[in-house]
Amino acid sequence: MANKHLDRVYQASGNAEMREIYDEWAKDYDNDVVGNGYLTPARVAEALTRFVPDRDTPIMDYGCGTGLSGLALKKAGFTTIDGADLSAGMLERARATGAYRKLQHVDPDAALDRQLGDYTVFAAVGVISKGAAPAFVYDDVLGLMDTGDLLAFSLNDLSLQDPDYAPLVPDSVAAGKVKVLFEEHGPHLAKYGDNSGSTVYVLERLG
């Protein structure tokens, strides 16, 4: 199922263009992606429940967008969810969901705020992927994490075929940065052709 905004983000270049697209898309985003069978948020949230028994543990939902990921985490039983995103328009929508304790705007052209590191659990649903954040954001997020912290995130099918994104997890495992606790391929945008799937990971940060 074609969609002009989905098509544009997968062809965008640069943070400024990406931010402009997401700001413009904010009001229609939920209908568009849900209409294309967006199942990754629920899959990430379910995976995290296996490794975070204390549902009151604060979670940083990095790249929270309109809050679909926060709602999925809340539905899975998590109670303390904070979000961060580059798009002010998306954050306005996320705030209206009531899923978040607090939200903050991030500048994609600046170093990540160290306050984002005050968490032991991070989620990045559909964020570190082609059509969203560049591949180096993966290492930026790992840099915020301490030994034993968890990262639950996804790579969509287009990213798994992209030489910038596909090596992220295996290379960080080989370098001793992370351990893979969970890895499962399944539906992402189930009605969106070549990008219909994604792999969900839960990683533990190593020393």
Long-range contacts (C-beta under 8 A, 24 or more apart in sequence): 1-35, 1-36, 1-191, 1-192, 1-193, 3-32, 3-36, 3-192, 5-29, 5-32, 6-32, 6-33, 6-36, 6-131, 6-189, 6-192, 9-131, 9-132, 10-130, 10-131, 10-158, 10-195, 12-131, 15-86, 15-108, 15-109, 18-86, 18-108, 18-132, 19-86, 19-87, 19-108, 22-65, 22-86, 22-87, 22-89, 22-90, 23-87, 23-88, 23-89, 23-90, 24-89, 25-89, 26-66, 26-87, 26-89, 26-90, 26-92, 26-93, 27-89, 27-93, 29-65, 29-66, 29-90, 29-93, 30-66, 30-68, 30-93, 33-68, 33-189, 34-68, 35-191, 36-189, 36-190, 36-191, 36-192, 37-187, 37-189, 37-190, 37-191, 37-192, 37-196, 38-68, 38-188, 38-189, 38-190, 39-186, 39-187, 39-188, 39-190, 40-125, 40-126, 40-154, 40-156, 40-187, 40-188, 40-198, 40-200, 41-68, 41-69, 41-71, 41-72, 41-73, 41-125, 41-126, 42-72, 42-75, 42-76, 43-154, 43-184, 43-186, 43-187, 43-198, 43-200, 44-69, 44-72, 44-123, 44-125, 44-152, 44-153, 44-154, 44-200, 45-69, 45-72, 45-73, 45-75, 45-76, 45-78, 45-123, 46-76, 47-152, 47-182, 47-184, 47-200, 47-202, 48-73, 48-76, 48-78, 48-121, 48-123, 48-150, 48-152, 48-202, 49-76, 49-77, 50-182, 50-202, 51-150, 51-181, 51-182, 51-202, 52-78, 52-121, 52-150, 55-79, 56-80, 57-120, 57-121, 58-82, 58-101, 58-119, 58-120, 58-121, 59-119, 59-121, 59-122, 59-123, 60-84, 60-116, 60-119, 60-121, 60-122, 60-123, 61-100, 61-123, 61-124, 61-125, 62-116, 62-122, 62-123, 62-124, 62-127, 62-141, 63-124, 63-125, 63-126, 63-127, 63-128, 63-132, 63-133, 64-90, 64-91, 64-94, 64-100, 64-103, 65-90, 65-93, 65-94, 65-126, 66-90, 66-93, 66-94, 66-97, 67-93, 67-94, 67-95, 67-96, 67-97, 67-99, 67-100, 68-125, 69-123, 69-125, 69-126, 70-94, 70-97, 70-99, 70-100, 71-97, 71-99, 72-125, 73-99, 73-123, 74-99, 82-119, 84-116, 108-133, 111-140, 112-140, 112-141, 112-143, 112-144, 114-144, 116-144, 117-144, 117-145, 117-146, 119-149, 120-146, 120-148, 120-149, 120-150, 121-149, 121-150, 121-152, 122-149, 122-150, 122-151, 122-152, 122-153, 123-151, 123-152, 123-153, 124-151, 124-152, 124-153, 124-154, 125-152, 125-153, 125-154, 126-154, 126-156, 126-188, 126-198, 127-153, 128-153, 128-155, 128-159, 128-165, 128-168, 129-154, 129-155, 129-156, 129-158, 129-159, 129-165, 129-198, 130-156, 130-158, 130-159, 130-162, 130-164, 130-165, 131-156, 131-158, 131-195, 134-164, 135-162, 135-164, 135-165, 135-168, 138-168, 138-172, 139-172, 142-172, 142-177, 142-178, 142-205, 145-205, 146-205, 147-205, 147-206, 147-207, 148-204, 148-205, 149-204, 149-205, 150-181, 150-202, 150-203, 150-204, 150-205, 151-178, 151-201, 151-202, 151-203, 151-205, 152-182, 152-200, 152-201, 152-202, 152-203, 153-200, 153-201, 153-203, 154-188, 154-198, 154-199, 154-200, 154-201, 155-198, 155-199, 155-201, 156-188, 156-189, 156-195, 156-197, 156-198, 157-188, 157-194, 157-195, 157-196, 157-197, 157-198, 158-194, 158-195, 160-198, 160-199, 169-201, 169-203, 172-203, 176-206, 177-205, 177-206, 178-203, 178-204, 178-205, 178-206, 179-203, 179-204, 179-206
